[in-house]
Amino acid sequence: MNSKPIRALYSFPNKLGAARICYTAWQQVNGLATAGADLLVFPASTCRPVPRSVTLRPTLARGKMRLPFKTIGNMRAHLLHDYIVAHRVEQLAGQIDIIHAWPSGARRTLQVAAKLDIPTVLERCSAHTRYAYDVVRRESQRLGVTLRKGDDGAFNKEVLQLEEEEFRLADRLLCPSDFVVQTFLNEGFPLSRLPRHIYGIDQKLYYPAPDYRANAGGLRMLFVGYCAVGKGLHYALDAWMRSPAHRNGTFTIAGEFMPDYARKLAPMLSHPSIRVLGHRNDVPELMRNSDALVLPSLQEGFGLVCTEAMSSGCVPLVSNACTDFCKHMENSLVHGMGDVDALAEHISLLDEDRSLLQELRLAGLSLRESLTWDAAGIRLLDVYRETIGLHSKNKRGMNTFAASAEHLGASVETAVQEGSVTT
């Protein structure tokens, strides 16, 4: 048992508790607090409460006043957050056991941590940035979709340079899936720097409908998320139209569209079996009332929406870029990235075989207890301990090497003075 709690500084350069990664970070903080970490959290700002045990010190907000990101731009806001956190870290020497930072807002913080000999981990909530840019660029060119500056997955030289520098500076990169690990291995990173952790689900939000029945009138398929090239929605639409399921079923899309991507997909989106809802705040209810969730991503960090679907009784139809918890023919149907024929077969299979649908659904529901944010917090705290231990071991090794070198130098100097060695 570890009687002394780990003192962790958690730096997040966005609004803690907002949508997408901001929600993930907020849940991470909750899970870490429950697991017993002594947390000092520096978000840019916050919009949800955190546990009372957490010390919260926003960098770009005071009271209800927040520095507007739209006014100064995300990049400048992230750099300002990083500058403030780095300055605070200098004042906290000896009071922090580990620093957990997020991409695009951590370079100065990581540099100061190295100077003060504080171990660091950097969140890697998606694939290696270079891989993500490359795969979206190639697919956009194939589709004839124009990526504007600021579009999801659009190449940004400044961001790439900054994040690759952060990758270099961090002691370890927190990878939520084997897919993310592989993209970093492909860039030459050693496995020892790529610890695995997980993201969780909120069981109070994501739970199955007590009166669920497979719809005899047709398959109910759902897509949830921002509709951009990297998520592969075009593959899902193509597969849906190839499958007989589109004749009686419904394909519901909950999420905003990247403009030129929506234009490209307009002919398929106009089909009467497809419902485009736009951004929604009732995603858990949509999942409970759907049979399957589709996510044919070309690059993914964890695929949180997949585990949320499982917990809601909705069977994932996903690419092999998605969460490791999706196991083909066990709790999900998994296809190779870009394999429309396989995805169409999987859609047809669930449409035709409702007993298989029910088997996969129940297998996914059986994982609910192991997919909580509390479980994720325990795993993340274990990674903290492991990282601190490795850092201490490496430090002892360097001290031993330095002492050996000093001893060798002294021996040589003595030998020179005694005349047994000539220079």
Phi, psi and omega per residue, in radians:
M1 nan 2.438 3.055
N2 -1.691 1.885 -3.077
S3 -1.328 -0.486 -3.100
K4 -1.679 2.099 -3.131
P5 -1.171 2.584 3.097
I6 -1.290 2.268 3.132
R7 -1.605 1.826 -3.051
A8 -1.958 2.344 2.991
L9 -1.744 2.150 -3.081
Y10 -1.963 1.981 -3.083
S11 -1.899 2.143 -3.125
F12 -2.297 2.067 -2.974
P13 -1.503 0.328 -3.136
N14 -2.315 -2.946 -3.107
K15 -1.455 1.863 -3.109
L16 -1.104 2.150 3.095
G17 1.725 -0.063 3.080
A18 -1.377 -2.702 -3.031
A19 -1.455 2.911 3.027
R20 0.967 -2.156 -3.058
I21 -1.119 -0.429 3.125
C22 -1.163 -0.618 3.064
Y23 -1.227 -0.720 3.111
T24 -1.041 -0.814 -3.138
A25 -1.085 -0.738 3.125
W26 -1.065 -0.767 3.127
Q27 -1.182 -0.591 3.058
Q28 -1.060 -0.777 3.121
V29 -1.044 -0.789 3.120
N30 -1.062 -0.790 -3.121
G31 -1.134 -0.707 3.114
L32 -1.132 -0.710 3.126
A33 -1.103 -0.762 3.120
T34 -1.111 -0.619 -3.138
A35 -1.268 -0.238 3.057
G36 1.898 0.197 3.100
A37 -1.259 2.559 3.018
D38 -1.603 1.733 -2.910
L39 -1.790 2.270 2.939
L40 -2.010 1.962 -2.993
V41 -1.916 2.187 3.073
F42 -1.982 1.536 2.998
P43 -1.583 2.867 3.002
A44 -1.093 -0.804 3.052
S45 -2.756 -3.134 -3.116
T46 -2.560 2.633 3.118
C47 -2.310 0.117 3.065
R48 -2.378 2.630 3.117
P49 -1.252 2.687 3.057
V50 -2.047 2.862 3.124
P51 -0.966 2.605 -3.074
R52 -1.091 -0.427 -3.134
S53 -1.290 -0.238 -3.094
V54 -1.537 2.294 3.022
T55 -1.557 2.105 -3.034
L56 -1.984 2.150 3.135
R57 -2.376 1.545 -3.138
P58 -1.050 2.642 -3.127
T59 -1.730 -0.577 -3.045
L60 -2.070 0.506 3.122
A61 -2.632 2.610 3.039
R62 -2.471 2.008 -3.044
G63 1.108 -2.235 3.110
K64 -1.584 -0.034 -3.141
M65 -1.525 2.210 3.127
R66 -2.192 2.481 3.042
L67 -1.232 2.102 -3.083
P68 -1.277 2.060 3.135
F69 -1.077 -0.614 -3.102
K70 -1.122 -0.482 -3.109
T71 -1.319 -0.788 -3.062
I72 -1.783 -0.178 -3.138
G73 1.584 2.557 -3.102
N74 -1.047 -0.748 -3.081
M75 -1.070 -0.835 3.141
R76 -1.142 -0.679 3.125
A77 -1.089 -0.758 3.131
H78 -1.124 -0.717 3.132
L79 -1.164 -0.651 3.102
L80 -1.170 -0.758 3.075
H81 -0.994 -0.810 -3.123
D82 -1.075 -0.732 3.126
Y83 -1.056 -0.765 -3.120
I84 -1.172 -0.777 -3.139
V85 -1.109 -0.760 3.130
A86 -1.029 -0.719 3.108
H87 -1.114 -0.716 3.125
R88 -1.159 -0.665 3.138
V89 -1.063 -0.686 3.118
E90 -1.028 -0.525 -3.135
Q91 -1.501 -0.093 -3.062
L92 -1.976 0.325 -3.138
A93 -0.972 2.297 -3.133
G94 1.500 -0.093 -3.108
Q95 -1.945 0.045 -3.078
I96 -2.227 2.332 3.089
D97 -1.609 -0.523 -3.103
I98 -2.786 2.629 3.085
I99 -2.042 2.282 3.086
H100 -1.973 1.990 -3.084
A101 -2.061 2.878 3.121
W102 -2.033 2.697 -3.041
P103 -1.078 2.687 3.074
S104 1.218 0.094 3.100
G105 -2.582 0.698 -2.981
A106 -2.445 -0.090 -2.985
R107 -1.036 -0.936 -3.137
R108 -1.087 -0.706 3.142
T109 -1.050 -0.773 -3.140
L110 -1.169 -0.633 3.103
Q111 -1.123 -0.783 3.120
V112 -1.144 -0.698 3.120
A113 -1.054 -0.727 3.120
A114 -1.106 -0.713 3.131
K115 -1.104 -0.643 -3.115
L116 -1.590 0.039 3.113
D117 1.095 0.728 3.080
I118 -1.795 2.195 3.122
P119 -1.131 2.603 -3.057
T120 -2.359 2.583 2.958
V121 -2.245 2.513 -3.136
L122 -2.065 2.173 3.112
E123 -1.102 2.378 3.089
R124 -2.222 1.420 -2.999
C125 -1.390 0.035 3.053
S126 -2.614 3.139 3.135
A127 -1.080 2.948 3.061
H128 -0.892 2.367 -3.022
T129 -0.989 -0.709 -3.127
R130 -1.124 -0.752 3.103
Y131 -1.070 -0.810 -3.101
A132 -1.050 -0.781 3.111
Y133 -1.083 -0.788 -3.068
D134 -1.114 -0.782 -3.068
V135 -1.201 -0.647 3.107
V136 -1.232 -0.687 3.116
R137 -1.067 -0.840 -3.104
R138 -1.106 -0.750 -3.112
E139 -1.218 -0.628 3.107
S140 -1.131 -0.738 3.097
Q141 -1.104 -0.702 3.130
R142 -1.103 -0.682 -3.101
L143 -1.413 -0.371 -3.023
G144 1.416 0.516 3.111
V145 -1.712 2.284 3.131
T146 -1.564 2.158 3.090
L147 -1.608 2.094 3.078
R148 -1.541 2.793 3.069
K149 -1.012 2.216 -3.139
G150 1.671 -0.199 3.083
D151 -1.149 2.665 3.138
D152 -1.052 2.070 3.134
G153 1.552 -0.056 3.133
A154 -1.227 2.417 -3.085
F155 -1.076 2.341 3.095
N156 -2.394 1.860 -3.052
K157 -1.045 -0.729 -3.113
E158 -1.108 -0.771 3.140
V159 -1.116 -0.767 -3.141
L160 -1.058 -0.815 -3.141
Q161 -1.091 -0.752 -3.134
L162 -1.112 -0.838 -3.067
E163 -1.212 -0.623 3.088
E164 -1.170 -0.562 3.039
E165 -1.181 -0.700 3.085
E166 -1.105 -0.711 3.090
F167 -0.997 -0.719 -3.112
R168 -1.180 -0.663 -3.038
L169 -1.365 -0.580 -3.073
A170 -1.209 2.502 3.072
D171 -1.108 -0.771 -3.112
R172 -2.527 2.685 -3.128
L173 -1.960 2.134 -3.083
L174 -1.358 1.951 -3.052
C175 -1.913 2.110 -3.093
P176 -1.496 -0.003 3.119
S177 -2.718 2.791 3.078
D178 -1.146 -0.501 3.105
F179 -1.097 -0.779 3.099
V180 -1.092 -0.788 3.111
V181 -0.952 -0.806 -3.078
Q182 -1.091 -0.655 3.135
T183 -1.146 -0.500 3.089
F184 -1.441 -0.641 3.041
L185 -1.026 -0.680 3.130
N186 -1.129 -0.373 3.111
E187 -1.665 0.130 3.047
G188 1.642 0.148 3.130
F189 -1.364 2.434 3.089
P190 -1.287 2.582 -3.115
L191 -1.041 -0.540 -3.115
S192 -1.105 -0.341 3.139
R193 -1.669 0.103 -3.010
L194 -2.182 1.163 -3.139
P195 -1.195 2.542 3.110
R196 -1.571 2.432 2.941
H197 -2.474 -3.014 -3.093
I198 -2.411 2.884 2.926
Y199 -1.872 2.842 -3.016
G200 -2.098 -2.953 3.100
I201 -2.257 2.680 3.033
D202 -1.671 1.811 -3.060
Q203 -1.145 -0.354 3.112
K204 -1.284 -0.409 3.124
L205 -1.712 -0.715 -3.030
Y206 -1.874 1.718 -3.134
Y207 -2.513 2.740 -3.069
P208 -1.335 2.706 3.044
A209 -1.259 2.250 -3.109
P210 -1.133 -0.416 -3.099
D211 -1.922 0.496 -3.090
Y212 -1.063 2.378 2.997
R213 -2.456 2.360 3.050
A214 -1.064 2.305 -3.058
N215 -1.228 1.989 -3.137
A216 -1.137 -0.398 -3.092
G217 -1.391 -0.194 -3.138
G218 2.661 2.784 -3.121
L219 -1.223 2.434 3.093
R220 -1.919 1.816 -3.094
M221 -1.869 2.531 -3.033
L222 -2.302 2.435 2.928
F223 -2.077 2.333 3.133
V224 -2.252 2.263 3.067
G225 2.428 3.061 3.094
Y226 -1.223 2.255 -3.037
C227 -1.519 1.634 3.140
A228 -2.341 2.932 -3.015
V229 -0.979 -0.760 -3.061
G230 -1.094 -0.397 3.137
K231 -1.416 -0.222 3.025
G232 1.269 0.435 -3.128
L233 -1.025 -0.565 3.130
H234 -1.063 -0.592 3.066
Y235 -1.169 -0.702 3.137
A236 -1.126 -0.728 3.124
L237 -1.136 -0.752 3.118
D238 -1.087 -0.800 -3.133
A239 -1.128 -0.689 3.116
W240 -1.057 -0.765 -3.123
M241 -1.251 -0.442 3.078
R242 -1.352 -0.421 -3.089
S243 -1.524 2.510 3.045
P244 -1.073 -0.251 -3.105
A245 -1.020 -0.471 -3.069
H246 -1.227 -0.258 -3.090
R247 -1.241 -0.684 -3.117
N248 -2.078 -0.240 -3.062
G249 -1.615 -3.092 3.096
T250 -2.306 2.437 3.078
F251 -2.046 1.915 -3.086
T252 -1.761 2.309 -3.135
I253 -2.038 2.032 -3.131
A254 -1.965 1.773 -3.137
G255 2.830 2.703 3.089
E256 -1.365 2.708 -3.102
F257 -1.871 2.472 2.876
M258 -1.163 2.264 -2.935
P259 -0.899 -0.951 -3.066
D260 -1.234 -0.462 3.074
Y261 -1.168 -0.741 3.093
A262 -1.073 -0.709 3.117
R263 -1.074 -0.752 -3.115
K264 -1.126 -0.633 -3.055
L265 -1.608 -0.026 -3.024
A266 -0.889 -0.760 -3.131
P267 -1.029 -0.725 3.133
M268 -1.297 -0.635 -3.113
L269 -1.144 -0.350 -3.119
S270 -1.460 -0.065 -3.130
H271 -1.129 2.462 -3.067
P272 -1.105 -0.324 3.136
S273 -1.454 -0.120 -3.043
I274 -1.892 2.247 3.119
R275 -1.969 2.116 3.100
V276 -1.830 1.960 -3.024
L277 -1.683 -0.335 -3.002
G278 1.351 -2.920 3.134
H279 -1.112 2.373 -3.118
R280 -2.282 2.628 3.055
N281 -1.868 0.091 -3.117
D282 -2.007 0.653 -3.089
V283 -1.016 -0.768 3.123
P284 -0.986 -0.703 3.126
E285 -1.179 -0.686 3.088
L286 -1.069 -0.701 3.117
M287 -1.154 -0.745 3.138
R288 -1.070 -0.523 -3.094
N289 -1.719 0.268 3.110
S290 -2.085 2.719 3.098
D291 -1.547 -0.634 -3.039
A292 -2.504 2.570 3.026
L293 -1.969 2.313 -3.130
V294 -1.922 2.352 3.101
L295 -2.586 1.505 -3.104
P296 -1.575 0.872 -3.012
S297 -1.083 2.597 3.005
L298 -1.625 -0.317 3.025
Q299 -2.726 2.430 -3.056
E300 -2.641 2.672 3.065
G301 -1.564 -1.041 3.142
F302 -2.357 -0.498 -3.061
G303 1.247 0.936 -3.097
L304 -0.967 -0.612 -3.126
V305 -1.068 -0.459 3.133
C306 -1.200 -0.814 3.141
T307 -1.233 -0.571 3.055
E308 -1.124 -0.668 3.088
A309 -1.128 -0.803 3.107
M310 -0.967 -0.785 -3.112
S311 -1.183 -0.305 3.135
S312 -1.708 -0.006 -3.129
G313 1.457 0.483 -3.091
C314 -2.031 2.191 -3.009
V315 -1.428 2.180 3.125
P316 -1.293 2.337 2.934
L317 -1.992 1.763 -2.880
V318 -2.334 2.805 3.022
S319 -1.428 2.920 -3.142
N320 -1.363 0.210 2.997
A321 -1.590 -0.066 -3.002
C322 -1.653 -3.089 -2.989
T323 -0.868 2.491 3.133
D324 -1.117 -0.296 -3.119
F325 -1.298 -0.272 3.112
C326 -1.445 1.956 -3.113
K327 -1.996 2.181 -3.070
H328 -1.063 2.236 3.117
M329 1.120 0.200 3.011
E330 -1.884 -0.955 3.099
N331 -2.375 -0.011 -3.048
S332 -2.670 3.054 2.940
L333 -2.147 2.125 -2.995
V334 -2.035 2.276 3.108
H335 -2.071 2.771 3.060
G336 -1.207 2.576 -3.120
M337 -0.951 2.211 3.092
G338 1.433 0.026 -3.114
D339 -1.511 1.510 -3.086
V340 -1.155 -0.666 -3.133
D341 -1.054 -0.778 -3.141
A342 -1.127 -0.736 3.139
L343 -1.126 -0.711 3.106
A344 -1.074 -0.695 3.091
E345 -1.103 -0.705 -3.125
H346 -1.166 -0.710 3.095
I347 -1.084 -0.787 -3.133
S348 -1.119 -0.667 -3.119
L349 -1.077 -0.798 3.127
L350 -1.211 -0.570 3.115
D351 -1.170 -0.642 -3.066
E352 -1.566 -0.543 -3.025
D353 -2.028 1.541 -3.092
R354 -1.277 -0.368 3.065
S355 -1.211 -0.676 3.062
L356 -1.142 -0.743 3.085
L357 -0.948 -0.789 -3.127
Q358 -1.189 -0.672 3.108
E359 -1.082 -0.832 3.139
L360 -1.124 -0.689 3.135
R361 -1.060 -0.843 -3.120
L362 -1.160 -0.634 3.104
A363 -1.132 -0.679 3.085
G364 -1.147 -0.737 3.133
L365 -1.101 -0.503 -3.122
S366 -1.175 -0.263 -3.126
L367 -1.583 -0.026 -2.999
R368 -0.934 -0.762 -3.052
E369 -1.197 -0.439 -3.107
S370 -1.603 -0.031 -3.056
L371 -1.972 0.369 -3.090
T372 -1.408 2.851 3.060
W373 -1.217 -0.455 3.042
D374 -1.128 -0.757 3.092
A375 -1.109 -0.677 3.103
A376 -1.124 -0.663 3.125
G377 -1.137 -0.698 3.107
I378 -1.098 -0.783 3.135
R379 -1.111 -0.736 -3.125
L380 -1.141 -0.683 3.115
L381 -1.144 -0.610 3.046
D382 -1.088 -0.692 3.102
V383 -1.132 -0.689 3.066
Y384 -0.981 -0.890 -3.107
R385 -1.039 -0.776 -3.137
E386 -1.070 -0.747 -3.118
T387 -1.160 -0.738 3.099
I388 -1.095 -0.725 3.120
G389 -1.112 -0.760 3.109
L390 -1.119 -0.684 3.130
H391 -1.097 -0.774 3.131
S392 -1.135 -0.701 3.134
K393 -1.111 -0.773 3.123
N394 -1.127 -0.646 3.134
K395 -1.145 -0.746 3.108
R396 -1.106 -0.688 3.120
G397 -1.096 -0.724 3.118
M398 -1.160 -0.686 3.118
N399 -1.123 -0.691 3.117
T400 -1.136 -0.736 3.116
F401 -1.093 -0.761 -3.123
A402 -1.112 -0.712 -3.136
A403 -1.156 -0.695 3.120
S404 -1.127 -0.741 3.130
A405 -1.116 -0.693 3.130
E406 -1.138 -0.718 3.136
H407 -1.144 -0.729 3.129
L408 -1.111 -0.726 3.128
G409 -1.083 -0.715 3.124
A410 -1.142 -0.670 3.140
S411 -1.140 -0.741 3.120
V412 -1.106 -0.763 -3.132
E413 -1.068 -0.703 3.122
T414 -1.127 -0.743 -3.139
A415 -1.102 -0.688 3.113
V416 -1.094 -0.758 -3.107
Q417 -1.153 -0.565 -3.119
E418 -1.486 -0.153 3.069
G419 1.564 0.051 3.141
S420 -1.404 -0.261 3.085
V421 -2.244 2.305 3.094
T422 -1.793 2.644 3.138
T423 -1.980 nan nan
